[in-house]
Amino acid sequence: MGVLNTVALAALCAALAISQALAGDGGEMSDMRAVLTVDGVPGDPEYGEYLVQECTACHVADGAGGVPPIDGIAPGYFRLAMIEYADGTRENAVMVSVARSLGDEELAALAAWFATQQEKQD
């Protein structure tokens, strides 16, 4: 097996492990669990606020250009979507690249930031 195939297989296994670790009883991602790394460390919402600036370059509030808005996205849905982009379940070349570039710490931080935004809306 070539090095690239080994790396791709490792990435897929990691994505599957993360999705299993975050899944709730119904197979959906728990918002409370989504803000944690696989090791159980809480994501840093301030770091997430910094990272989300890249996201909002395309994901504007009104969904312009056919790119859906992410304001108010549930942390669990966000994590599940990123896992599905990373493992190829969801297809979008840009999002696949983004999802595969984010590590567990970044995903937890972004989810934690989305959670703080939901708290403000409630």
C-alpha positions as CSV (number, residue, x, y, z in Angstrom):
1,M,0.0,0.0,0.0
2,G,1.4,3.4,-1.0
3,V,2.0,6.2,1.5
4,L,-0.9,8.3,0.2
5,N,-3.3,5.3,0.5
6,T,-2.1,4.7,4.0
7,V,-2.6,8.3,5.0
8,A,-6.1,8.3,3.4
9,L,-7.0,5.1,5.2
10,A,-5.8,6.6,8.5
11,A,-7.8,9.8,8.0
12,L,-10.9,7.8,7.2
13,C,-10.4,5.6,10.3
14,A,-9.9,8.7,12.4
15,A,-13.1,10.3,11.0
16,L,-15.1,7.1,11.8
17,A,-13.7,6.9,15.3
18,I,-14.6,10.5,15.9
19,S,-18.1,10.0,14.6
20,Q,-18.6,7.0,16.8
21,A,-17.2,8.8,19.8
22,L,-19.5,11.7,19.3
23,A,-22.7,9.8,18.3
24,G,-25.6,9.7,20.7
25,D,-28.0,6.8,21.1
26,G,-30.0,7.8,18.0
27,G,-26.8,8.1,15.9
28,E,-27.0,11.8,16.0
29,M,-24.3,14.0,17.4
30,S,-24.8,15.3,20.9
31,D,-24.3,19.1,21.0
32,M,-22.8,18.7,24.5
33,R,-20.3,16.1,23.2
34,A,-19.6,18.0,20.0
35,V,-17.8,20.8,21.8
36,L,-15.2,18.3,23.2
37,T,-12.2,16.8,21.6
38,V,-12.0,13.0,21.3
39,D,-10.0,13.1,24.5
40,G,-12.8,15.0,26.3
41,V,-11.0,18.4,26.4
42,P,-13.5,21.3,26.0
43,G,-13.1,23.3,22.8
44,D,-12.0,26.9,23.2
45,P,-14.8,29.2,21.9
46,E,-12.4,32.1,21.6
47,Y,-10.2,30.1,19.3
48,G,-13.4,29.0,17.5
49,E,-14.4,32.7,17.0
50,Y,-11.0,33.3,15.4
51,L,-11.4,30.3,13.1
52,V,-14.9,31.0,12.1
53,Q,-13.7,34.1,10.3
54,E,-12.5,31.8,7.5
55,C,-16.0,30.2,7.3
56,T,-17.9,33.4,7.2
57,A,-16.0,34.6,4.1
58,C,-18.3,32.3,2.2
59,H,-21.1,31.4,4.6
60,V,-22.7,34.8,4.9
61,A,-25.9,35.4,6.9
62,D,-28.2,35.6,3.9
63,G,-26.9,32.5,2.2
64,A,-25.7,34.5,-0.9
65,G,-24.3,32.6,-3.8
66,G,-26.0,29.4,-2.9
67,V,-23.7,28.9,0.1
68,P,-25.9,28.1,3.1
69,P,-25.6,30.4,6.2
70,I,-24.1,28.8,9.3
71,D,-25.5,31.3,11.8
72,G,-27.2,29.3,14.6
73,I,-25.9,25.9,13.4
74,A,-26.1,23.3,16.1
75,P,-22.7,22.2,17.3
76,G,-23.5,18.5,16.9
77,Y,-24.8,19.1,13.3
78,F,-21.7,21.1,12.5
79,R,-19.4,18.2,13.8
80,L,-21.4,15.6,11.9
81,A,-21.3,17.6,8.7
82,M,-17.5,18.1,9.0
83,I,-17.0,14.3,9.6
84,E,-19.2,13.5,6.6
85,Y,-17.3,15.9,4.3
86,A,-14.0,14.5,5.5
87,D,-15.0,10.9,4.9
88,G,-16.6,11.6,1.5
89,T,-20.2,11.0,2.6
90,R,-21.0,14.6,1.7
91,E,-19.7,15.9,-1.6
92,N,-18.4,19.4,-2.1
93,A,-14.8,19.9,-3.2
94,V,-14.3,23.1,-1.1
95,M,-15.9,21.7,2.1
96,V,-14.1,18.3,1.7
97,S,-10.8,20.2,1.6
98,V,-11.7,22.4,4.6
99,A,-13.0,19.5,6.7
100,R,-9.9,17.4,6.0
101,S,-7.7,20.4,7.0
102,L,-9.3,20.8,10.4
103,G,-8.0,18.9,13.4
104,D,-10.0,17.7,16.4
105,E,-9.0,20.8,18.4
106,E,-10.2,23.1,15.7
107,L,-13.4,21.3,15.2
108,A,-14.1,21.3,19.0
109,A,-13.3,25.0,19.1
110,L,-15.6,25.9,16.3
111,A,-18.4,23.7,17.8
112,A,-17.9,25.5,21.1
113,W,-18.2,28.9,19.4
114,F,-21.4,27.8,17.6
115,A,-22.7,26.7,21.0
116,T,-22.1,30.1,22.5
117,Q,-24.0,31.6,19.6
118,Q,-27.0,29.3,20.3
119,E,-26.9,30.3,23.9
120,K,-27.2,34.0,22.9
121,Q,-30.2,33.2,20.7
122,D,-32.1,31.3,23.5
